[in-house]
């Protein structure tokens, strides 16, 4: 299930990480509202992203993290296949009743 985003960014020391994250979240939320929710304006009260975020420094492990991010979609798909199908069928049966 794709319920989060991984990014590898290079932020100069003079720029606050919180400003970069806020900018990315803000611009992407507007884009999503316009293109997928068909909203042209008046985004007040709309929430798309969670309030928090996680940041860590990379240093010498950049390539390892780059590979992890690239392979994460495959891993998410693999984990989705491990879900128990009988639970989903029971849930659907309960909705019909």
ABEGO torsion letter per residue (X at the ends): XBABBBBBBBBBAABBAAAAAAAAAAAAAAAAAAAAAGBABGABGBBABBABBBBBBAEAAAAAAAAAAAAAAAAAAAAAAABBAAAAAAAAAAAAX
